């Protein structure tokens, strides 16, 4: 079962709006990815 399927099922069990739950989970993932990046920019912009 994929992470997305697990998140949808968890949202249903908790009675949360699926869209709101998935967006909040996506924000957590983006935040964790940004923290793991350690500020290294590979795109060449300053």
Secondary structure, DSSP 8 states (H G I E B T S, - for coil): --HHHHHHHHHHHHT--HHHHHHHHHHHHHHHHHHHHTT---S---
